[in-house]
Amino acid sequence: MELVIRARRAILATGEAAATLGVDGGRIVAVEGLRSDLTGDVEVQYGDEVVLLPGLLDSHVHVNEPGRTEWEGFASATRAAAAGGVTTIIDMPLNSIPPTVDVAALELKRRVAAPQSTVDVGFWGGAVPGNGAELRALHEAGAFGFKCFLLDSGVPEFPPLTAAELEADLQIIAAFDGLMLVHAEDPAIIAAAPRPAGPPYRDYLRSRPSRAEDVAIRTVLEAARRTGARVHILHLSSAAALPLIDAARTDGVAVTVETCPHYLTIAAEQVRDGRTEFKCAPPIRDQANRDLLWQGLAAGVIDCVVSDHSPCTADRKHLDTGDFGAAWGGISSLQLGLPVLWTEARRRGHELADVVRWMAAGPARVAGVPGKGAVTVGNDADFAVFAADEEFVVDPATLHHKNPVTPYAGRRLRGVVRETWLRGTRVGGHPTGRLLRLGSG
């Protein structure tokens, strides 16, 4: 073998166990017991103080390059990913300029990302008014699926779809079994809600009521039912929508759903007025809602947990005035997602194998990324070496995000990523990530 890793604790596809892994050509070729006689050119041994996890996959990352590279870029985002045990990211089609709504924009993204990426990178395409004819070409060029908004996206170059336009695009992508990702909030309900202004978080929360999510998700599910298309609900924050999703899935609608660490670990009651680093859309809701999201995750109604890493420059957060109406809505957590989620999951009685299912296997399955998300023969030798019992306090200065503004500053978390491996090589200071395409490992 080129590499043999012996780990007294490893999260395998079958659960936690001691294991010996054989790696050749960047892939896992053997998974055996700890007393295996496998030998390798390089041999590494880990003790009880760490757990070997599969590399995580974050399928909801706004890298923003090119066009808004001062917000984030492939070099900084992928370094942050690696530091957080994430070995694969899938980039969202906005807020870059141009957005990834045609093949030319996709190829531009690839040219920019290729020399800079520390981890593997795939790309979502975008669905906007008037680009229905581009969707099949984007699919054939390797985009993993298509993201759309049902209301203002926050950037003018990525306008929303109407309900009729959504259904028309679903008919198009159903023909080639594509996947539509939907930011689901109803524009009419949002327009009728009071507009937020100033520091009170309760005013921002009222401006984006949970009913806006619930109504929009019902619209998406009904359109998916009529067209037979696959749909994915992004960054679910309203637990009231979970019964709708579960019932639709039982009826045969091809729907998956994600949520994010901030919805699972922060409650509205904890957000103090003026703390715009907590602003995101949909918003962080109350404690009771958070508990119901955990129930949906544990029951399997929610398929995965991803960051929705949506950074901006610090000035756009308006931290000086604390104005929730003016601040950019997005939370940067790509580097912190694993310890953030593990800290709360452990408190609620979950195991590391659960976190791996939610942050590695689940996103890989939903996005359709082969060879990722599990420690099993045939998969890429992507690993995170995780000191699950070690604690640390979040210091924004240690984050690799280009603009280290985070709601987790000062929070004590459990779990430290000691090392990250990509295809059998320790991730270091040089970009070694590959660009991924739909259907190719």
N, C-alpha and C positions, 0 to 999 in steps of 0.2 A: 504494500500500500504506500501511496505517497504520504499519507497522514493517518495516524491512529490517535483517537482521543478516548481516554478513559475517564468517565465521570461517575462519581459515587451517587450523584443525583442528576437525573436528566428527565425532561418532559418529552416523552416519546408519543407517537400517535396513539399508543395504547394506554398512556398515563405515565405517572412518575415511576422511574426505576433506575437502578444502577445499570450502566451500559458501556460497552466498548463500540466505538464507531470507526469504520474504515472508510476512507475518502480517497478517491482517485478521479482525476480529471475534473475536480471541482464538484463532484457529486458524491452523495452517500452511497456506498456500494455494499456496506455490511452494517448490521445492527445486531450486536451479540451481547452476551452477559459480561459482567465485569472481569471474570476469570478467563475470558477468551485469549487464545494464543496468537491473535492477530499481531503482526509486526509492521512497522512502517519506517519510511525514511526519516520522518519526523514523528515523535511520539510526545503527547501532552497528557498530563494527568491533573484532574481537578478533585479536590477533597470535598468534605461535607459543607464547607462554608459557602459554597456557591452552587447554583443550579444551572445546568446547561439547557437553554431554551432554544427552540427554533427562532431564527430571525423573524422579527415582526414585520407585518405588511400594513402600511398606512395608505389606504386608498382615497384619502380626502385631504390633499395638500395643495395649497395655493402658493406656488413658487414665484409667480408674478414676473418672471423674466422671459423674454425681453419686454421693455416698455415701462415697467415700474420696478426696475431692479433695485432702486433705493429702498423699496419695501422689503424685498427678499430676493434671493437669487439661488441658482442651482448649487453653487459652491457652498454657501452658508447653510442652505436648507438641508443638503445631503450630509454635511458634517454634523449638523444637529441630529439628524435621523440616526446616524451611526452611533453618536454618543448616547442615544436613547435606546439602542438595541434594535432599531428599525433598519432592515436591510433592503427593503423595497418600498418605494413610494410611487403613487400614481398622481400625476399633476393635473389640477383642474384647468379647464379651458379659459378661465378668467382668473385674475385681473391683469393678465399680460396684455400688451398691445403689439401686434394684433391678437385678438382672442383666437382660440383654436377652433374655428368654424369652417375651415376648408383645408385641403391637403397642403397647400402652400404654407399656411400658418403652422401646421403640424410639422412640416419639414424644417421650418425655421426654428421651432422649438428644439427639435432634435439636434440641429447643428450647434445651437447654443449650449445645450445640456451635455453633449457628448464629451467634451474635454474637461468638464468641471465636476462630474458627479462621483461622489465617494461611494454611493450605494446604487443599486439598480433603480431605473426610472422608467415608468410607463406613462401613457398620456390618455386622458379622456378628451373626446371631442365635445363641441358645443352645439346645441340646437337653439337657433334664434329665428325670428321671423324672416322668411325668405330663403333659408339655406337648406330646405328639404332635399333639393337635388344633390346636395353635397354629402348627405349622410352615408349613402352606400359607399362612396369613394373614400370617405374617412374610415369606414369600417374595413374596407379592403386594404387600406394603407396601414392598418394595425392599431387604430384607436380602440380602446377597450370598451367604449360605449359613449353615451352622449348625456351631457348635463343641460338642463333647462331650468329656468325660473318661471314661476307663475305670477310674479310681481317684480317691481323694480329691483334690479340686482345690485344697485349702488354704483355701477359704472355705466356710462352711456353707450359704450360700444358693445354691450351684451344685454340687449333688451329682452323683455319677457315674452313668453308665448301666451296667447289667449287659450281658453279651454278648447276652442275649435282647432286652433293651430297645433295644440298638443295632440289631439286625437288624430289629426292628419299625419303628423310625424310618427306617431305610434303605428299607424297603418304601414308607413314606409319601412320602419325598422323591423316590424313583425315579419316581413317578407324574407329577411336574412337573419332572423333570430338575434337582433341586436338588443341592447339594454339601454333603457332611458332612466337617467337619474334625475330626480325632481326635487327642487327646493319648493316645498309645498306650503305656502301661506296664501290665503285667499285675498286678492287685491281689494275687493270691495269692502270686506270687513276691516282690513287695515286702514283703508281710506276713511271709513266712518268712525274709527277710533280717535280719541283725543291725541293730538300730536305732542310728543315729548319736548320739553325745554327745561334746561337747567339741571341741577344736581339730583333731584329726587328720583331714586331708582323705581319707586312704585309707579311714577308717571310713565317711565319707559316701559315697564311691564304692562301697564294698561294699554299702551299704544300698539302692542302686538299680542292680543289675547289668544289663549289656547284654541278658542273656537275657530280662529283663522286657519290654524293648522288642521284641525279636524275636518272642516268643510273642504279645504283644498285636497286633503288626502282622499276624502270620499270621491271627489272629482277625478282624481288620478286612478283610483281603483275601478270606477265605473268605465272610464275610457279604456283601461287595460282589459277589462272583462269583454268589452265590445270588440276590441281589435285583436285580442290574443297576444299582445306584446308583453315582454318582460319589463317590469318597472322596479325601481329601487327608490325608497323614500330616504332622503338625506337628513342627517342631523336631527332626528326626532327629539323634540323636547316636551311635547304634550302626551302624557300617558293616557289621556282619554281616547286617543286614536288607536291604542293597542287592540281593543276588541274588534274594531273595524278591520284592521289588518289581519288579525287572526281568522276572522270569519271569512274574509275574502280568500285567504290562502286555503282554507278548508273547502271553499267552493271551487277551487282550481285556478284562481287568479295567480299568475306568476309574479309574486311581489316579495321583495326582501326589504329590510329596513336596518338602518344603522342609528346609533346614538354616539355621544361623545363623552370623554371623561369629565368635562365641566358640568354636564347635566346630571352626572351620576355622583359627583363629589362636592358640589356647591349647591346651596339652596338660597332662594331669594332673600330669606330672612337674614342671611349672612352678608349680603351686599350692602355696604354702607353708602349713603348718598355721596355723590361725587366721585365714586370709584369706577371711572369709565374703563379701566382695564378689564372689568367684568362684562362689558357690553358685547353682546353677540346677537345674532338673529338666526332662528328664533331665540328668545331670551331664556335665561336661567329662571326656572319657576320654583314653586315653593317646596318645602320639605315633604309634604304628603305626595306631591307629584313625583319627586325624586324616588321615594320609596316604591311607588308603583312602577317606575322605569326599571328599578332593580328586579322587581318581580317578573316583568316582561322579559328581561335579559335572562334570568335564571330559568324561565319556562321555555326559552327558545323562540319566543315571538320576535325578539330583536336578534338579528343575525350576527352583528359585529359592533365593535367599538373602534372608532377612528378619530383622529384629532380635529378635523376641520381647521387645520393650521391656517389662519387667515390674518397674516401680519400686515402692519403698516408702519410708517415712520411715527416716531413718538409724538410729534406735534399733532398728528391727525387724531390722536386719542384725547386731545384737549384735557390733559391731566391737570393743567393749571386752573382751568375753570370748572372742571367736573361736569361739563354740559353733556348730558346723555343724548340730547337732540342733535348736537353737532358732531359728536365723536364717531369715528369709524367703528363699525360693529364687527369685531373679529377677535379671536383668542389665539395667541401663539403658544402651542404646547407640544410641538413635535418631539422635542427632546425629553419631555417630562411625562408623557402619557403613561408609560409602564409603571413607574413608581407611584404616580397619582392614583391610577386605577387599583394597583395592588394594595396600597395602603387602605383604601376603603373596602375593597373586596375581602381582604383578610379580616377586617373588623366585622364584616357581615358573615363570616364563616365560610367563604369560598376558598378554593385551592388554586395554586398556581396553574394547574392544568386548565381550570376554567378561564383564567385570564389569557392563556395561550390560545384557547379556542376562540375567544372573543377578539383578540388582537392579531392573530396570525392565521389560523386555519379559516376563520370566518371571512375576513376580507379577501383572502386568496380565492375562496370558493365563490363569493359574490362577484368579484371582478373577473373571474375566469383566468387566473394566473397559474399556469401549470408549474410544478416543481418547487413550489413555495409553500410555507406555512406549517410544515410538520417535519419532525425528525423521522424520516422513513426512507427505506432504500429507494433510490431513483431520484430523490429530490436534491436540489442544490444544497451544498454543505454550508448553509447560512445559519449562524448561531449567535445568541447573546449569552454571555456569561454573567449571571445575575446573582449578586449577594443579597438574597431576599430578606435577610434579617438586619442588615446594616441600615442605619438611619442617617439622614442628612437634612440640612435646612437649605431651602432654595435661595440661592444668591443669583440674581439676574446677571451679574458680571461673569458668571461661569457658563452662561448659555451661549451656544453657537449661532442662534438666530441673529440675523443682521440687526434687528431692533429688539433688544431683550426686554420688552415690556410684558409682564406676566401677572395674572391675578394670584399666582402661587408664590410670589415673593414672600420670604419669611416663613413659609409653611414647612413644618417638619414632616418629611416623607420617609417611608420605609422602602428600601430596595435600591441598590446601586448597580449600574451596569459597569462591570469591570473590563470586559473586552467584547468586541464584536467581530465576527468572522463572516467573510463573504466568499462563497465558493471555495472554502478550504484555506483561505488566507486571512490572517489577522488584518483588520482594517487599520491603516496607518495614515500618514499625512499626504498620500498621493491618491488622486482620483482613479479608482479601479472599477467603478460601476459600469454596468452595461445598460443599453437602451432596450426596453422590452416592447414587443408587439403582440397584439392579440393572437392567440393560437400558437405561439412559439415559446419554448422554454429557454 
